[in-house]
Amino acid sequence: MAKITWKGSALLAPLPPVMVTCGDMETSNIITVAWAGIINTHPPKVSISVRPNRYSYGIIKERREFVINLTPEHLIRAADYCGMYTGAKVDKFVAAGLHKEEAQTVACPLIAECPLSLECKVTDILPQGTHDLFLAEVTAVNVEESLLDDNGKLCLERAKLAAFAHGEYFSLGKSLGLFGFSAVKKHKKKPVGGTRGATPSSKKPTQKKKA
């Protein structure tokens, strides 16, 4: 299909509209971040991009820790609110009807209503221009028990997570396949009829003459 070319821009979608918490159990804030991602497996590391003029920026830079709380569909209004207002003037936990929960490895709180939260400790801060990139190691993951099946396997589709694309929020659609499904070899069909390994004959059986 025909395409037109625009100048370079940060047009990458979809993205996760995560709610990032910082501070401690007494004085904390929530900042909604769409520019978040995974950067490494071992050790597990993630990144978030934050403008230096944001209220949470100074808190994260000083304390060098934060929590990424994944946002389900039913909390998208709260996530939008936390991205629109500054924590310097409003307590976002109270205003958005959210509750704090203690983390295991960092001082900042988890959001109790979020089904999955990643506790992170900053390893590097990389200025990029309009934003600074915080690289962090994931030191703990908190998972709501309802997301686990009887064998303890994570069923993340149960969380009904939201996505963000070009200024709009979306719910995730139907599954299109499991990771690696394109590499799975198709099984050959077994021949119909006949014994194993034999080729069915196309000739009609010869009738015996009566004596």
N, C-alpha and C positions, 0 to 999 in steps of 0.2 A: 504493500500500500504506500501511497505517497506520504512523505514526511516533510516538515519544515524544520529548520535549524534555528534555535535560539541561542543567546549567549549563555555561558555557564551559570548555573544556579543550583541551590541545594534542594533539588527536586528528586527526592528519594522517598518511595512509599511502597507498602505501608510501614508504619513505625509504631512502637509501643508507647502509649501515653501513660507512663509510670508515674506514681507519686513517690517522690524521694523525701525521706524524713531526715532531719539533722538536729543537732543540739543534744539535750538530755531529757530525762523524764519530767523535769520541772519547766525548763525553758526550751521549747522545740519549735520547729517549723516544718511545713510541707511545701515543696515546690514541684509542680508538674513538669516533667521533662519528656519530650518526644525523641530527642536525640540521645538515645541510649543503645548500647550494644555489647555483644560478647567479643572479646579480643584474644582470649587464650583458654586452653583446656586445663593444662597442668603447669603451674597452679591455675585454678579457675579465676579468670580476671574479666572485668567489665569496664565500660567507660560511660561517662555522662558528660555532656557539653553544657556549660552554664555561663551566662553573661556575667562579667565582673560587677556590673551594677545591680545585680539581683541581691536581695536581702540574704538569701541562703548561701550565696557565694562565700562571703566572709566567714560564716559559721563552718562550712565544710573545709575551707582552706586552713582555718585555725585548728580545728579538731581532727582533721584528716580522717574522717569516717562519715558514713551515711548508710541509709537503708533504702533499697529499691523495692517498693511495694507494687506488685502487679495489679492492674486495675480491671475488675470485671465489669460487664455491661451495666449492672445496676448502680455502679458507683461513678459513672462517667460524668454526671453532673457535679459531683464533689471534686473530681479531678479537674474539670474545667474551671471551677471556682478557685481551686488552689493555684491554678496557672494564671488567673486574672488579677488576683489581689495580692498585696505585699504583706508578709508576716511582720513587717515593722509597725503596722497599724492595726492588724486584726489577728486574733487567735484562730487559725484555720481549723484546728481540731474542733473547737466549739462551734464555729460558724458553719462548718460542713457536716456536723453531726457525726464526727469520727471519734474513735477512742484509742488511747495509747496502750501499748502492751510492751513489756520489757523484752529486750533482745538478750542474746546469750553472750555475744563477743564484743559488742559495741555499746556505748552509753545512750545513743539516740534510740527513740522508741520505734516499734513496729506499728503499723496501722492494723488494729484488731480485725477490722472488717475485710481486709484484703486476704485472699486465699493463699497467697504465696509471697514471701518476703526474703530478700537477699541482703544479708549483713555484709557491709563492705568497708575495707580499710584502704585509704588512699596510698598509693606507692609513688605516683608521679603526677605533676601538674604541668601541662603543656599549653602555653599560650598559642592560639591559632589566629587571632584577629578579633572578630566580634565576640568570640567565645573562648573559654579556656577548657581544655580537655582534661578531665580528672580520670586517671587510670587507677583502678582499685582491685585488690584481691578479695574474692568472696570468701569470707571466713565462716559463714554459717547460712543455711537455708531453712526457713521455717515454712512447713507445708500443712495446710488444713487437712485433717484426717479424712474428711469427706471426699478428698481427691484421690484416695488410695482404694484399690480394689481389695478383695479378700486375700490376695497374695502379697500385698504391700506395693504393688506396681502403681506408679503415678499415672493417673488418667487426667491429663491437663485439660482435655476438652470439657470436663465437668465444671471447670472454673468459669467458662463462658467469658473469656477475656475480650477486651475491646481493642480496636486498632485505630490508628490516626493516619489520614492521608490527605495532604493538600488542604488543610484547614477544616476537615470534617472528621467526625468520629464514626466508626463502623463496628458492627458486630462481625465476628468471624463466620464465614460461610461453611458449607459442607466440606468434608475431607475429600481430597483429590487423590490420596494414596499415601502409603507409608514410605518413609525415607528408604531409598534403595530399591523401590519396586520396579524401576526401569531395568535393573540389572538381573532380575530374577529370570532364570531360564524356564521356558515353557515346557511342560511335560508332553512327550509324544503320546498320541492316542494309540491304544492297543488295537490290533485288528479285530474286527467283529467276526465271530464265528470261528470254527476250526480249532485245532489244538494249538497250544503255545508254540510259536515258531513256524507253524505250517501256514502255507498260502492256500486260501480257499480255491477250489477248482471251479472253472466256469462251465465244465462239461457236465451233461446230464448223465446220471448213472445208467449203466447198460442193464436192460431187463433180461432175465433168464428165460429161455424158451421152455415151455412145458414139455415134459417127456411123453 
